[in-house]
Amino acid sequence: MRSFEIGVVLGSWRSTTDGGTVRWAEILDLALRAEALRFDTLWSPDELLGRLVKGGPRYGFWDGGVAIPAALAVATSKIKIGTWVMSALHRNPGITAKAVETMDEISGGRFVLGLGAGHAGSGAHAHGLPEDHIYDRFEEALQIIVPLLRGGRADFEGTYHVARDLEQLPVGPRPNGIPIMLAAHGAKGYRHAARLADIWSCYAQERSHVSELGPRIADFEAACTEVGRDPATIGRSAGVIVAPLEPVGATGAFGTMISGSAEEIADAFRSFRAAGFTQLEFMLHPQAAAALESMAPVLELLDAD
């Protein structure tokens, strides 16, 4: 196992403007190649319907929270499979825990639960999902999902969620041991991750650069101290956009991307490692076979360190 893990995010979408659809066959080909190249994890975004940028085209997604990761678990044999990140807003928390346990069973113990609060955008509105008190709902969901995955039982009655003497049955190959990665931005989220997670996750919002993400580590470690958690006992994950076929300074929907030569991209990854992150998840721009192949020498350079 690498001390600094690199995961590939495989998205699925169809735009209202270009009409293109990322088909399962394309996702599968990229997944199998990523496994052959020895990347650590395949991550599947859990999105429904919405705009990537304000005023931009509307995108629809395949079910990346359950169906796609379950299919990836069947199709692969060694690489870890994770959600990036499963939305607590989309599903009943007890059924979420059931789906997670099932995907760990299907994968033979390779599943990683990436979990976040979700967001009330056009997708939530169109599907009739709640649009208020999103974080309060998330906090209650954690009081059901985490006990089910860590102790096999939940008994909780809140304002938004209920679990009545709920038993996690059956259980997969890692009872009480499925890794939990909590996406958290802000003081309250940091404290939840510090208390409950195996991995804390954040992602680039304006610039895929350590200057944006690195300072968050100090705030997260302060939250660990506040709740009595040794920061060294929890992983730190950063989500970035990588454009290996573009020159340095390339920009996209999420701002400045990591780009340039293999050595330049490897140096950017090393800067995250030096800042204290233990893993990276990268979205490819574009999500294409040629771009993935261009990342192979980056992984080789990092492994040679």
C-alpha positions as CSV (number, residue, x, y, z in Angstrom):
1,M,0.0,0.0,0.0
2,R,1.3,3.4,-0.9
3,S,1.8,6.0,1.9
4,F,0.4,8.6,-0.6
5,E,-2.5,7.2,-2.5
6,I,-3.7,8.4,-5.9
7,G,-7.3,7.8,-7.0
8,V,-9.1,8.4,-10.3
9,V,-12.6,10.0,-10.3
10,L,-14.8,8.6,-13.1
11,G,-17.7,10.9,-13.8
12,S,-20.8,10.3,-15.9
13,W,-22.9,13.0,-17.4
14,R,-25.0,14.2,-20.3
15,S,-25.3,17.9,-21.1
16,T,-28.4,19.6,-22.4
17,T,-26.2,21.5,-25.0
18,D,-23.9,18.9,-26.5
19,G,-26.0,15.8,-26.2
20,G,-23.1,13.6,-25.4
21,T,-23.4,10.8,-22.9
22,V,-20.6,9.0,-21.0
23,R,-21.6,5.4,-21.6
24,W,-21.0,2.6,-19.2
25,A,-18.6,0.9,-21.7
26,E,-16.4,4.0,-21.6
27,I,-16.4,4.2,-17.8
28,L,-15.6,0.5,-17.7
29,D,-12.7,0.8,-20.1
30,L,-11.1,3.6,-18.1
31,A,-11.7,1.7,-14.9
32,L,-10.0,-1.4,-16.1
33,R,-7.1,0.6,-17.4
34,A,-6.7,2.5,-14.2
35,E,-6.6,-0.8,-12.3
36,A,-3.9,-2.1,-14.7
37,L,-1.9,1.1,-14.2
38,R,-2.1,0.5,-10.4
39,F,-3.9,3.5,-9.3
40,D,-5.2,3.1,-5.8
41,T,-8.9,3.9,-6.0
42,L,-11.7,4.4,-8.4
43,W,-14.1,7.2,-7.2
44,S,-17.7,7.6,-8.5
45,P,-19.4,11.0,-8.1
46,D,-22.9,11.0,-6.6
47,E,-24.8,13.6,-8.6
48,L,-28.3,13.7,-10.1
49,L,-29.0,16.8,-12.2
50,G,-27.6,20.3,-12.2
51,R,-25.2,22.9,-13.5
52,L,-21.4,22.6,-12.9
53,V,-21.1,26.3,-13.1
54,K,-23.7,29.1,-12.6
55,G,-25.5,29.9,-15.8
56,G,-23.9,26.9,-17.6
57,P,-25.6,24.0,-19.3
58,R,-27.5,21.5,-17.2
59,Y,-26.0,18.1,-16.8
60,G,-27.6,14.8,-15.9
61,F,-25.6,11.9,-14.3
62,W,-25.9,8.1,-14.0
63,D,-26.5,6.9,-10.5
64,G,-22.9,7.3,-9.2
65,G,-23.8,6.6,-5.6
66,V,-24.8,2.9,-5.8
67,A,-25.3,1.5,-9.4
68,I,-22.0,2.7,-10.9
69,P,-19.7,1.8,-7.9
70,A,-21.5,-1.6,-7.5
71,A,-20.8,-2.3,-11.2
72,L,-17.2,-1.2,-10.9
73,A,-16.9,-3.5,-7.9
74,V,-18.0,-6.5,-10.0
75,A,-15.8,-5.6,-13.0
76,T,-12.6,-5.1,-11.1
77,S,-10.6,-7.3,-8.7
78,K,-7.9,-5.3,-6.9
79,I,-8.5,-1.5,-7.0
80,K,-10.5,0.1,-4.2
81,I,-13.9,1.5,-5.1
82,G,-15.3,4.6,-3.5
83,T,-18.1,7.2,-3.6
84,W,-16.9,10.8,-4.2
85,V,-19.0,11.5,-2.3
86,M,-22.3,9.9,-1.6
87,S,-25.0,12.5,-0.8
88,A,-26.8,12.0,2.5
89,L,-29.6,14.2,1.1
90,H,-30.5,11.7,-1.6
91,R,-31.3,8.6,0.5
92,N,-32.7,7.3,3.8
93,P,-29.6,6.8,6.1
94,G,-30.5,3.2,7.1
95,I,-30.8,2.3,3.4
96,T,-27.5,4.1,2.7
97,A,-25.8,1.9,5.2
98,K,-27.4,-1.1,3.7
99,A,-26.2,-0.2,0.2
100,V,-22.7,0.5,1.5
101,E,-22.5,-2.9,3.2
102,T,-23.8,-4.5,0.1
103,M,-21.1,-2.8,-2.1
104,D,-18.4,-3.9,0.3
105,E,-19.7,-7.5,0.0
106,I,-19.7,-7.2,-3.8
107,S,-16.2,-5.8,-3.9
108,G,-14.8,-8.4,-1.5
109,G,-13.9,-5.7,1.0
110,R,-12.6,-3.0,-1.3
111,F,-15.3,-0.3,-0.8
112,V,-14.6,3.1,0.7
113,L,-17.6,5.2,1.8
114,G,-17.1,8.8,0.8
115,L,-20.0,10.7,2.4
116,G,-21.2,14.3,2.4
117,A,-24.2,16.4,3.2
118,G,-25.2,16.9,-0.4
119,H,-26.6,20.1,-1.8
120,A,-30.1,21.5,-2.5
121,G,-29.7,22.6,-6.2
122,S,-31.9,22.0,-9.2
123,G,-31.5,18.3,-8.9
124,A,-32.9,18.2,-5.4
125,H,-35.8,20.4,-6.4
126,A,-36.6,18.4,-9.5
127,H,-36.6,15.1,-7.6
128,G,-38.7,16.4,-4.7
129,L,-35.8,16.1,-2.2
130,P,-35.6,18.4,0.8
131,E,-34.2,21.8,0.2
132,D,-34.0,23.1,3.7
133,H,-31.8,22.4,6.8
134,I,-29.4,20.3,4.6
135,Y,-26.6,20.2,7.2
136,D,-29.0,19.5,10.1
137,R,-30.3,16.5,8.1
138,F,-26.7,15.4,7.5
139,E,-25.9,15.5,11.2
140,E,-28.9,13.3,11.9
141,A,-28.0,10.9,9.1
142,L,-24.5,10.5,10.6
143,Q,-26.2,9.3,13.9
144,I,-27.7,6.4,12.0
145,I,-25.1,5.6,9.3
146,V,-22.0,5.6,11.5
147,P,-23.5,3.4,14.3
148,L,-24.7,0.9,11.7
149,L,-21.4,0.7,10.0
150,R,-19.3,0.7,13.2
151,G,-21.5,-1.2,15.7
152,G,-24.1,-2.9,13.6
153,R,-27.1,-1.2,15.2
154,A,-28.7,2.2,15.3
155,D,-31.5,3.5,17.5
156,F,-32.2,7.2,16.9
157,E,-35.2,9.5,16.5
158,G,-34.6,13.0,15.2
159,T,-36.5,15.7,13.5
160,Y,-35.7,14.4,10.0
161,H,-34.5,10.8,10.4
162,V,-35.5,7.8,12.4
163,A,-34.0,4.4,13.1
164,R,-35.9,2.1,15.5
165,D,-33.6,-0.6,16.9
166,L,-32.3,-1.0,13.4
167,E,-29.8,-3.9,12.9
168,Q,-27.3,-4.0,10.1
169,L,-28.0,-7.5,8.8
170,P,-26.4,-9.1,6.9
171,V,-22.9,-7.8,7.1
172,G,-20.1,-8.0,4.6
173,P,-16.5,-9.1,4.8
174,R,-15.4,-6.3,7.1
175,P,-17.9,-6.0,10.0
176,N,-17.5,-2.6,11.6
177,G,-14.5,-1.9,9.3
178,I,-15.6,-0.2,6.1
179,P,-13.5,3.0,5.8
180,I,-15.5,6.2,6.1
181,M,-14.3,9.4,4.3
182,L,-16.3,12.5,5.3
183,A,-16.3,15.5,3.0
184,A,-16.0,18.6,5.2
185,H,-15.6,22.3,4.6
186,G,-15.9,24.6,7.6
187,A,-15.6,24.3,11.3
188,K,-18.6,22.2,12.0
189,G,-17.8,19.7,9.3
190,Y,-14.2,19.5,10.5
191,R,-15.4,18.5,13.9
192,H,-17.6,15.8,12.6
193,A,-14.8,14.4,10.5
194,A,-12.4,14.6,13.4
195,R,-14.8,12.6,15.6
196,L,-16.2,10.0,13.1
197,A,-14.1,9.6,10.0
198,D,-11.2,7.5,8.9
199,I,-10.4,10.1,6.2
200,W,-11.2,13.8,6.0
201,S,-11.8,15.0,2.5
202,C,-11.8,18.5,0.8
203,Y,-11.8,19.5,-2.8
204,A,-10.6,22.4,-4.9
205,Q,-13.2,25.1,-5.6
206,E,-11.2,27.7,-7.4
207,R,-7.7,26.4,-7.9
208,S,-6.3,22.9,-7.9
209,H,-3.3,24.0,-6.0
210,V,-1.8,23.4,-2.6
211,S,-2.1,27.1,-1.8
212,E,-5.9,26.7,-1.8
213,L,-6.2,23.4,0.0
214,G,-3.1,23.2,2.2
215,P,-4.1,25.9,4.7
216,R,-7.3,23.8,5.5
217,I,-5.1,21.2,7.2
218,A,-4.3,23.5,10.1
219,D,-8.0,24.2,10.7
220,F,-8.8,20.5,10.5
221,E,-6.0,19.6,12.9
222,A,-7.3,22.3,15.3
223,A,-10.7,20.5,15.2
224,C,-9.0,17.2,15.9
225,T,-7.4,18.8,19.0
226,E,-10.8,20.2,20.0
227,V,-12.5,16.8,20.0
228,G,-9.5,14.9,21.4
229,R,-8.5,13.1,18.2
230,D,-4.9,12.5,17.3
231,P,-4.6,14.1,13.8
232,A,-2.1,11.4,12.9
233,T,-4.8,8.8,13.1
234,I,-6.9,10.2,10.3
235,G,-6.2,10.4,6.5
236,R,-6.4,13.7,4.7
237,S,-7.7,13.7,1.1
238,A,-7.7,16.4,-1.5
239,G,-9.8,16.5,-4.7
240,V,-8.3,18.2,-7.7
241,I,-8.7,18.6,-11.5
242,V,-5.8,17.4,-13.7
243,A,-5.4,18.2,-17.4
244,P,-2.3,16.2,-18.5
245,L,-2.7,17.1,-22.1
246,E,-2.8,20.9,-21.4
247,P,0.1,23.3,-20.8
248,V,0.8,24.7,-17.3
249,G,-1.8,27.3,-16.3
250,A,-4.8,25.7,-18.0
251,T,-8.2,26.6,-16.6
252,G,-11.6,24.9,-16.6
253,A,-15.0,25.0,-15.0
254,F,-13.4,24.7,-11.5
255,G,-10.6,27.2,-12.1
256,T,-6.9,26.5,-12.5
257,M,-6.1,22.9,-13.1
258,I,-3.0,20.8,-12.6
259,S,-1.4,20.5,-16.0
260,G,1.9,20.4,-17.8
261,S,4.5,17.6,-18.3
262,A,4.5,14.4,-16.2
263,E,7.3,15.8,-14.0
264,E,5.4,19.0,-13.5
265,I,2.2,17.2,-12.5
266,A,4.2,14.9,-10.2
267,D,5.7,17.9,-8.6
268,A,2.3,19.4,-8.0
269,F,1.2,16.1,-6.4
270,R,4.3,16.1,-4.2
271,S,3.4,19.5,-2.9
272,F,0.2,18.1,-1.5
273,R,2.1,15.2,0.1
274,A,4.5,17.7,1.6
275,A,1.7,19.7,3.0
276,G,0.3,16.7,4.9
277,F,-2.2,15.1,2.6
278,T,-2.2,11.4,2.5
279,Q,-4.1,10.9,-0.7
280,L,-5.4,12.7,-3.8
281,E,-8.4,12.1,-6.0
282,F,-8.2,13.6,-9.4
283,M,-10.8,14.3,-12.1
284,L,-9.4,14.1,-15.6
285,H,-9.9,16.9,-18.1
286,P,-10.9,15.6,-20.5
287,Q,-12.1,12.2,-19.2
288,A,-10.5,10.2,-22.0
289,A,-8.2,7.3,-22.6
290,A,-5.3,9.5,-23.8
291,A,-5.5,11.7,-20.7
292,L,-5.5,8.6,-18.4
293,E,-2.5,7.1,-20.2
294,S,-0.7,10.4,-19.8
295,M,-1.0,10.0,-16.0
296,A,0.9,6.6,-16.0
297,P,4.4,8.3,-16.0
298,V,3.2,10.6,-13.2
299,L,2.5,7.5,-11.0
300,E,5.8,6.0,-11.9
301,L,7.7,9.2,-10.9
302,L,5.8,9.2,-7.5
303,D,6.5,5.5,-6.9
304,A,10.2,6.1,-7.6
305,D,10.5,8.8,-4.8
